[in-house]
Amino acid sequence: MKFGQWLGLITTAAALVLLWSLRESVILLFAAIVLATALCTLVGWVRHQLRCARPLALLLCLLLVTLLLGVVATAVIPPFAAQFSQLLAKLPEAAAELQTLLRSSMASVSQMLYGSDDAGLSWLKDILSSPPQELRDGIGEGAGRLLGLAGNLGGGLIQTLFVLAVALMVASQPVAYREVAVLLVPSFYRRRARQVLLQCGTALSAWVVGVALSSLCVGTLAAIGLSLLGVKLVAANAVLAGLLNVIPNVGPTLSTVFPMSVALLDSPWKALAVLALYVTVQNLESYLITPSVMHHQLKLLPGLTLTAQLLFTVVFGPLGLLLALPMAVCVQVIVREVLIHDILNGWKRPRTSP
């Protein structure tokens, strides 16, 4: 290798090391890009509908988003916070009810198998023999810590402002910032890099639209189902179902904990009905809603999604779990276009002499 090639290799390695040390800032920057993509998608829709200039469309979108956030803040957040507090307060009672149900079920099973309520399964009863009051105190303390953790989230205000500021700047001049990124690659590959970045933007835009519609459908179906079942705290559980739907695989599972806990206070069968409802909603979301609203979206295999969640969570932390799917979408585009199409498909089988 020549001196220039060695210098380029060393520079690339140093850049990778620098990016690794700044990975927390990188994930914040990617979050800003995702928000900017969502805003650019809305701006494009407004421009298509009103046939107006981009600055005017951006201003109208910002006013619309501000108006929507104001409506949510005044009409949704206060009752949601009140219902969520009630939900956390009911968790110890639900846990005690579940303990009673398990003990009675074990007594029935022991009676059927051993002819006695105490034979055979007494060891399992001893595990669950902690006083209900202690169990309630422990869960109540855990709920208090959870509320304290939620209150400490205000410490991330500077990072939130950074993400919002960068998202607004990128959304105002997306072409200029894309060209800056293109200039970071060698000159012979800049035209191709521009095409790859455009494909990443298209995939991210499709993901943003798809996940917004999917979450809205999931929250609406959950609200309708919980209302028909007569479960309390419908608004809190529906909002949780819609928000946690953004996190694939993990989010839908977590969203079933709270409504099942509330339903268990009324009747055990109602908790099972809530579980069946959420399983049905998630199956509809996976096999009907998502394929319908994401027909332009890249198809990610479930195994790849789980791998991306694990990998990005280990590397970037909790924010990596939240952004695992959009990052996986971008990585899949880059791997397909750069690694497979430009590098691997360019290799030719060496000719063999006769």
N, C-alpha and C positions, 0 to 999 in steps of 0.2 A: 504493500500500500504506500501511496505517496504521502508527503507531509500534509498536503491539504486534506486528504481523506482521513488521516489520523486526527487532524485538528477538528474536522467535522464530527467524527465519532466521539471524541472527547467532549465536544460542545453538546452533543445530543445527550450523552450520559449525564453531564452536569445539569442540563435542563430537566431531565427526568428526576434527578435527585432533588432539585429545587422544587419541582411540582409536588413531590412526595412530602417534603417538609411543609409545604403550603396547602396541603390537601383540604384543610378546613376552609380556607379562603376559596379554594377551587369549587367546593360543593356549594358555597354561598353564591358564587358567580354562576354556577349552573342553575341554581334555583332562580336567580334573576333572569337568566335566559329563558327558562320555562315560562315565567310570568310575562316576559316580553313577547314570547311567541303567542301566548294566550291573548294578549292585548293586540298584537298585530293581526291575529285572526279576526278579532272583533272589528278592528279598523277596516280590514279588507271587506268584511260583510257590509259595514256601513257605507263604504265607498261604492260598493256594487249596487246598493239599494238607492242611495241618494245622488250618485254621480257627482260627488264633490271632491275637492282637493284633499290631499292627505292631512295637512295641518288641521283643517276644519273637522275632518272625520276623527282625528285623534282627540281633539278638544271635546267633541260630542261624546266619544266613548268614555273619556275621563269623567265628564259630567254624569253620564249614565251609571258608571261604576260607583261614583261617589254617592249618587242618589240611592242606588240599591243598598250600598253599605249602610247608609243612614237609616233606611227603612228597616234593615235587619237589626241594626243596633238598637232602635227604639221599639220595635214590635216583636222581635224574636228573642233577642239575648236575655232581657230581664225575665220573662216567663221560663225560658229554658234554664237559666241559672237557678231559679227557684225550684223547678222540677228536678233538676240534677241534684240539688242539695237534699231534697226529699228522697231521691233515689239512693243516695249514699247513706242516708239515715236509716233506710229500710233494709240495707244489706245485712246488718247483724241479726235482725228478726228473721230474715229469709234463711240465713245460715242455721239458726236455731230450729226453724221449721224443717229444714232439710235433715238435720241431725235426728229429729224425732221421727221423720219418715223413714230414714235408714234403719233406725233401731227397730221400729215396728216391722219393717220388711225382713230384717234378719230374724226377728222372733218368728215370723210366719214360715220362713225357709227352714229354720231350725226345728220347728214343730213338724213340718212335713218330712224332713230327713231323719231326725233323731227321736221324734215323739216327745220332745221337751223343748221349752222355750230357751233354756240356758245351756243345753248340751251342744257340743261341737263348735258353735260360733261364739262362745263366751269370750275368747281372746279378742275377737273383732269388736265385741261390745265394749270391752275394756278400753280399746283404743278411742272409742267414741264417747267414753264415759266422763269426759271433762264437763264441768258444770256449765250450763248454758250462759250464765252471767259472765263467766270468764271468757267464753268464746265471743260473747257480744262485746266485752271490753276490748279484747284483742283486735277484732275486726273494726270496732269504732276507732281505736287508735290508729290502725292502718288507714282508715278513711281520712282521719285527720291529717296524717302525713301526706296523703295524696292531695288533699286540698292545699296543704302548705307548699307542696311541690308545684301545684298549679299557680299559686301566688308568686312563686319565685321565677316563673317564666317571664315576668316583666324585666328581668335582667338582660334578656336578649333583645331589648328595644333597639339598641344601636345596630345589631346585625340585621334586624328587620328593616330599619330605615335604609341601611346600605343596599339590601336586596331590592327594595322598592325604588330607590334612586337610580340604581343601575338599570333596572327593568324599564323605567321611564325613559332614560337616555337611549337605551338600545331600541326601544319601540319608536322613538322619534326619528331616528336615522338608522334603520336596520341595514341598508345597503352599505353605508359608510363603515359601520362596525364589521360587517362581513368581509369587506375588502381589507380591513386591517388584519383580520385573521388569515386571509388568503396570502398576504405579504409575508407571513411567518413561515411559509413553505418554500422550497426551491422554485426558481422561476419556471423551469420546464414543466412543473406539475401544478402551476397555479390555476390554469383553466380547468383541469380535472378536479382540483380541490374545491373550486367554486361550485361545480356541479354536485359534488358530494355534500357540501354544506347546504345547498338548496334542497337536496333530498332529505337531509336530517331535519331541516326546518319544516318540510311538508309532513314528515312522519310525526314530529312533535305537535304540529298543529292538529293533525288528525287525532292524536292521542288526547289532547286537551279537550277537543269537542266531544270525543267519545266518552271520556271519563266523566265529564260534566253531565251529559245526558244520562249516562248509566247511573251515576249517583243520585240524580234527581228521580229517576224511575224507581230505584231501590228504596229511597226514603219515602216516596209516595205509596208504594206497595206495602211497605212496613207500617206506615200510618193507617192505611185502610184496614189491613189485617188485624193490627192491635186494637183498633176501634171496634171491629166486629167481635173480637174475642172479649172485649170489655176489660182490657188490661189498662191499668193506670199509667200516668206519665207518658202519654202517647207522643207528645211533642219531643220530649227529651230523647226517647228511644228512636224515633224516626230520624231526628237530626244526627244522632250517633251512627245509625245505620248508613245514612248517606255520606257522612264524613269519613267513616272508617272503610267505606267501599273503595276509597282511593288507594288503600294499601291492599294489594292482592293477597289472597290466601290467609294472611294473618288478620287483617281488618274485619272481614265478615265473621270470623270465629269469635273475636273479642266483642263484636256488637251483639251477640246473643246472650252474653253473661247478664247484663243489666235487666233486660225485659224478662228473662226467665226467673231472676231473683224476685222481681216484683210480682210476677204471676204466681210464684210459689206461695206467697202470702195468702192468696185467695184459695187456691186449690192445686194439688199436685198435677191433676189432669190438664189444668190450664198452662202449667209450665211446659208440659210435653206438647201441648198444642202450639205454644209459642215456638218451641224448637222445630216442630214440623213446618210452621209458617216460614221461619227464616231459612230452613233448608230448601223449601219450595221457591222462595224469592231468589235465593242465590243460584239455584238451578236455572230459573228463568233468566237471571242476569247473565249467567255463563253461556247458556245455549241459545237464547233468543234475543235478549236486549243487546248484549255486547256485539254479537255478529251483525245485528241490524244497524247499530249506530257507528260501528267501526269497520264498515265494509272496505274503506280505503286504508285501514290500519295494518301495519305489519303484523303478521301472525307470530306470536311467541309461544313456544312449547311450554307447558307447565313446569317441566324439569328445569328449563333454562330460566324461567321466572324465579323459581325457588333458589337456584344457584346465584342469580343476580342479587336477590334480596340478602342472602347470607354474605356474599362477597362485599357488596357495597355497605352493608351494615358494619362489618368488621373494619373496613377501611375508613368510612366516613362517619360512622356513628348513627344515631337515631335519624338524622336528616337523610342519611344514605338509604335507610329503609323506606322512607317516604318517597324519595326520588328514584328508587330502584328501577321502576318500570320505564320512566322516560329515559333514564340513562341506558337501560338495556336496549331500548328502541334505537337510540343513537349509535350504540356500540354495534348493534346488528347491521345497521346501514353501513358503517365504516368497515366492518369486517367483510361484508358482502362486496362492496364496491372497491375497496382498496386492497385488502388482503387476497380475496378470492379472484375478483375480476382483473385487477391490474397487475398482481404479482404472481399468484399461483397459476392462473390461466395463461399467463404469458410465457411460462416455461415450456420449452419444446423438448420432446424426446430426442436425445442425441442420436445422430445417424451412426449406424454400424457399418463397417467396411465389409464388402462381400467376401 
